[in-house]
Amino acid sequence: MMQDLTIKCLKAKKTESGALYGQFLINSLALGQGITIGNLLRRVLLSEIGGFAITAVRIAGITHEFSTLPGVREDILELLLNLKGIVLKHKTNETEFGRLKIKGPAIITANLIELPSNLEIINPNHYIATISDSNFLEIEFKFEYGVGYKLASQNFYEKSNDFLEMDAIFMPVQKVDFKIENVYNEYNEVTERLLIEIWTNGSISPATTILNASQLIVDLFSSITKTTFTDKILDSENSTNSALSLDPNTNIPIEELQLPVRAYNCLKRAQINTVGQLLKYSPEQLQEIKNFGRKSANEVFAALKNKLGITLS
């Protein structure tokens, strides 16, 4: 009988950079369940939790990535790299747009970007660029929700007045660690407890990520439990044919068996080119092949057993 699992938050803290940390405990697990649950949660947390990121920008006066902006210390590649470090908290999964227009001289940080009400910048002091004279810098941003990461598909050297796409990392969970400890009661019975540590970029709390990951797992397996199977009873002949068609050894060339020259040549002359064709012959039928004697048959039987684990009766 599966027990009800409960999770407890042991620690929660925020770093100076705005990143969030949480430590969680799942108690009273049966032996072996800790590694199963820990691995599953870790993989889902790192790959399935979504977030917002800048996916494209339109910079006034820019046509390619090697352009320079008058009065701006950074080139375009440095500017785009700095923009990737902006962390966004979102209340929607819809595509949003933002804008930055500023006259120098000025040090530009993330808090100067004008955002829609659905978005918030977690690291407002994040550095973007420096304007050393009285020139303007004008940028329009495209923000999108996603899972995992997205590579830019547009070539920057193509002259266009449209947005320049950026590589985007949507994953808010930066790191996940877990460890399993054995717990003994007064009757010397053993259970496991699972400790999970989660670090996020600050756009979402570790507690929310572990609840979201658990819900994703539940939804995934719930869809499987709704599947119905129709039992079909096959007669012995159909069952044999089905087994042969599914046999992974069917298309393996006999060269993989590394047979002695005599046995190999005899099989080739008999038009036996794959292991699947070879398995259609009984031991008696193999010995009836021209120049294929008892010794060659034993060599074939040994190769099948040693190379593929197949034993012919």
C-alpha positions in Angstrom: 0.0 0.0 0.0 1.4 3.4 -1.0 1.8 5.8 1.9 0.8 9.5 1.7 3.9 11.7 1.3 4.3 15.0 3.0 7.0 17.6 2.4 8.4 20.0 4.9 10.5 23.2 4.3 13.6 23.2 6.5 15.4 26.3 5.2 14.6 29.3 3.0 16.8 32.2 2.2 17.5 34.9 -0.3 21.0 35.8 -1.4 22.3 39.3 -2.2 22.1 38.7 -5.9 18.3 38.0 -5.5 18.7 34.2 -6.0 16.5 32.0 -3.7 17.4 28.9 -1.8 15.2 26.2 -0.2 15.8 22.9 1.6 13.0 20.4 1.9 12.4 17.1 3.6 10.3 14.1 2.6 10.0 11.5 5.5 9.0 7.9 6.0 9.9 6.5 2.6 10.3 2.8 1.9 13.8 1.6 1.1 14.6 2.5 -2.5 12.0 5.2 -2.9 14.4 8.0 -2.0 16.5 7.6 -5.1 13.4 7.2 -7.3 11.6 10.3 -6.1 14.8 12.4 -5.8 16.0 11.6 -9.4 12.5 12.2 -10.8 12.0 15.6 -9.0 15.5 16.8 -9.9 15.1 16.1 -13.6 11.7 17.7 -13.8 12.8 20.8 -11.8 15.8 21.4 -14.0 14.1 20.8 -17.4 10.3 21.3 -17.1 9.8 24.4 -15.0 9.2 27.4 -17.3 10.1 31.1 -17.1 10.3 34.4 -18.9 13.3 35.8 -20.8 14.2 38.4 -23.4 14.0 36.6 -26.7 14.6 39.6 -29.2 15.5 43.2 -29.2 15.2 46.1 -31.7 17.9 48.7 -31.2 17.5 52.0 -33.0 20.2 52.4 -35.7 21.5 48.9 -35.5 21.6 46.5 -38.6 24.0 43.7 -37.5 25.9 42.4 -34.5 29.2 44.2 -35.4 27.6 47.6 -35.3 28.7 50.2 -32.7 26.5 52.7 -31.0 27.8 56.3 -30.8 28.8 57.2 -27.3 28.1 53.7 -25.9 31.0 51.9 -24.3 29.8 48.4 -25.1 29.5 46.9 -28.6 26.3 45.1 -29.6 27.5 41.6 -28.7 28.5 42.9 -25.2 25.1 44.6 -24.8 23.2 41.5 -25.8 25.2 39.4 -23.4 24.4 41.9 -20.5 20.7 41.7 -21.4 20.7 37.9 -20.9 21.5 38.4 -17.2 18.1 40.2 -16.6 15.8 38.0 -14.4 12.1 38.4 -14.9 9.1 37.5 -12.6 5.9 37.1 -14.5 2.1 36.9 -13.9 1.3 35.8 -17.4 2.5 33.4 -20.1 1.6 35.7 -23.0 4.3 37.5 -25.0 5.0 41.0 -23.7 7.0 44.0 -24.9 9.1 46.6 -23.0 11.1 49.7 -23.9 14.2 51.6 -22.9 15.0 55.2 -24.1 17.6 57.2 -22.3 19.9 60.1 -23.1 23.4 60.1 -21.9 25.7 60.5 -20.2 24.3 57.7 -18.1 24.9 54.3 -16.6 22.1 52.1 -17.7 20.7 49.4 -15.4 17.7 47.1 -15.7 15.4 49.2 -13.6 15.3 51.8 -16.4 13.4 49.4 -18.7 9.7 50.3 -19.0 7.7 47.1 -18.4 4.1 46.0 -18.6 2.3 45.4 -15.3 2.6 41.7 -15.7 6.3 41.7 -15.5 8.8 42.6 -12.8 12.6 42.7 -12.9 14.1 40.8 -10.0 17.6 42.3 -10.3 16.9 46.0 -11.0 20.6 47.0 -10.5 21.8 44.6 -13.2 24.3 46.5 -15.4 23.4 46.9 -19.2 25.6 49.7 -20.7 27.2 53.1 -20.3 26.6 56.2 -22.4 29.5 58.6 -22.2 28.1 61.5 -24.1 24.7 63.1 -24.9 23.6 60.5 -27.4 20.3 58.5 -27.1 20.0 54.7 -26.6 16.7 53.3 -27.6 15.8 49.6 -27.3 12.6 47.7 -27.7 12.4 44.3 -25.9 10.4 41.2 -26.6 9.7 39.0 -23.6 8.4 35.4 -24.0 7.6 32.5 -21.7 9.2 29.2 -22.4 10.7 26.0 -21.1 14.4 25.0 -21.3 16.2 27.2 -23.8 15.8 28.6 -27.3 18.5 29.4 -29.8 18.3 32.4 -31.9 17.3 31.5 -35.5 17.8 34.9 -37.2 21.2 35.8 -38.5 22.3 39.1 -37.1 24.2 40.1 -40.2 21.0 40.2 -42.3 20.0 43.8 -42.7 16.5 44.1 -41.2 14.5 46.7 -39.3 12.8 43.8 -37.4 13.8 42.4 -34.0 17.2 40.7 -33.6 16.6 37.3 -31.9 18.6 36.3 -28.9 19.5 33.0 -27.3 17.1 32.7 -24.3 17.4 30.6 -21.2 14.0 30.2 -19.6 14.9 27.8 -16.8 14.4 29.5 -13.4 15.9 26.5 -11.4 19.6 26.8 -11.4 20.7 23.9 -9.3 19.1 20.9 -7.5 20.9 18.5 -5.0 19.4 15.7 -2.9 20.6 13.1 -0.5 19.0 10.1 1.2 19.4 9.1 4.8 18.3 5.9 6.5 16.2 6.2 9.6 15.9 3.4 12.3 13.1 3.1 14.8 13.1 1.3 18.1 12.3 -2.0 16.4 15.3 -1.6 14.1 13.0 -1.1 11.1 14.5 1.0 8.4 12.9 3.8 6.4 14.4 6.6 4.2 14.2 10.3 4.3 14.9 12.5 1.3 16.6 16.0 1.6 16.2 18.2 -1.4 18.0 21.5 -2.0 16.9 23.9 -4.7 18.4 27.1 -6.0 16.4 29.5 -8.3 17.3 32.7 -10.1 14.8 34.6 -7.8 11.9 34.7 -10.3 10.1 31.9 -8.5 10.4 30.4 -5.0 11.9 26.9 -4.5 8.7 25.9 -2.7 6.6 26.8 -5.7 9.0 25.0 -8.1 8.8 21.7 -6.1 5.0 21.9 -6.0 4.8 22.7 -9.7 7.2 19.8 -10.5 5.1 17.4 -8.4 1.9 18.5 -10.3 3.6 18.0 -13.6 4.6 14.5 -12.6 1.0 13.7 -11.4 -0.5 15.1 -14.6 1.9 13.0 -16.7 1.1 9.7 -15.0 -2.6 10.5 -14.7 -2.7 10.6 -18.5 -1.1 7.1 -18.6 -3.6 5.7 -16.1 -6.5 6.7 -18.5 -5.2 4.4 -21.1 -7.1 1.1 -21.7 -5.7 -2.0 -23.3 -7.5 -4.6 -25.3 -6.3 -8.1 -24.4 -5.6 -10.3 -27.4 -4.8 -14.0 -27.2 -2.5 -15.1 -30.0 -2.3 -18.7 -31.2 1.1 -20.3 -31.0 1.9 -19.7 -34.7 1.0 -16.0 -34.6 2.8 -15.7 -31.3 6.0 -17.2 -32.8 5.8 -14.9 -35.9 5.3 -11.9 -33.7 8.3 -12.7 -31.5 10.4 -13.1 -34.6 9.4 -9.8 -36.0 10.2 -8.0 -32.7 13.5 -9.9 -32.1 16.2 -7.2 -31.9 18.7 -9.7 -33.3 16.8 -10.1 -36.6 18.9 -7.7 -38.7 22.3 -8.2 -37.1 24.8 -9.3 -39.9 26.5 -12.6 -39.2 29.8 -10.8 -39.4 29.1 -9.6 -35.8 29.5 -13.2 -34.7 33.2 -13.3 -35.8 33.0 -16.9 -37.0 35.9 -18.9 -38.2 36.4 -18.6 -42.0 35.1 -22.1 -42.9 31.8 -21.7 -41.0 31.4 -18.1 -42.2 31.9 -19.1 -45.9 29.4 -22.0 -45.6 26.7 -19.7 -44.2 27.3 -17.1 -46.9 27.1 -19.7 -49.7 23.7 -20.8 -48.2 22.5 -17.2 -48.4 22.4 -16.8 -44.6 23.5 -13.2 -44.1 21.8 -12.1 -40.8 21.3 -13.6 -37.4 17.6 -13.6 -38.0 18.0 -15.9 -41.1 20.4 -18.1 -39.1 17.8 -18.5 -36.3 15.3 -20.0 -38.7 17.6 -23.1 -39.1 17.5 -25.9 -36.5 20.8 -27.4 -35.4 20.0 -30.4 -37.6 19.3 -28.2 -40.7 22.5 -26.3 -40.2 24.6 -29.5 -40.4 22.9 -30.4 -43.6 24.5 -27.3 -45.3 27.2 -28.4 -47.7 30.7 -28.7 -46.1 29.1 -27.5 -42.8 30.0 -30.2 -40.3 29.5 -30.8 -36.6 32.6 -28.7 -35.7 31.3 -25.6 -37.6 27.8 -26.0 -36.0 29.4 -26.0 -32.5 31.3 -22.9 -33.4 28.1 -21.2 -34.5 26.3 -22.2 -31.3 29.2 -20.9 -29.2 29.3 -17.6 -31.0 25.5 -17.1 -30.6 25.7 -17.8 -26.9 28.9 -15.7 -26.2 28.1 -12.7 -28.4 24.3 -12.4 -28.2 23.3 -14.7 -25.3 21.2 -16.9 -27.6 21.1 -20.6 -26.8 19.8 -23.1 -29.4 18.3 -26.3 -28.1 
